[in-house]
């Protein structure tokens, strides 16, 4: 049976909860896969990735549950693979289908609130970086592509680690507003930084799940893995 491994960053200060959460995530993807065994490992759990790979065949495929094709995906992860000739797929955040999938989830949220996109502001809460322009470039490109799918009144992008902040982006968003956390997993930034920033902005709208937890995403990852082995 072909094997796939979903790899995420994890939480260096406390690796096990994030490791367990990713394992549950992978189990859901596994349930959607026909004939592929899907496991998981975080980079933050010491030795966990290597131990998983040692137990898997060389034709295992890695799916990076990241929002940018940055240092972790292009440098840290390949280095951890060592001499293993394992295929690394593109991460979730740069998937060409992601804007359309997110738009479908956002449209469902709009319908549940009986809101029209043209009268609704969207706040995209992203990570950003003080050292690299790549994460913000990916988030801004996603926002531009999303605008082609849904005619929001505005799409405002704010970041945890660079300007403009999430609080700045969310200020004066009004009652008809959605916030989409542009994160692959629900970690510390999503549980602490994003709510704090939204509170500071007096955000009154609806907060969506992180992109990685939107309803269509796990099905899409399963399809992506199936295509990798076809």
Secondary structure by P-SEA (a helix, b strand, c coil): cbbbbbbccccccccaaaaaaaaaaaaaaaaacccbbbbbccccccaaaaaaaaaccccbbbbbcccccccccccaaaaaacccccccccccccccaaaaaaaaaaaaaaaaaccccccbbbbbbbbcccccaaaaaaaaaaaaaaaacccccbbbbbbcccccccccccccccccbbbbccccccccccccaaaaaaaaacccbbbbcccccccaaaaaaaaaaaaaac
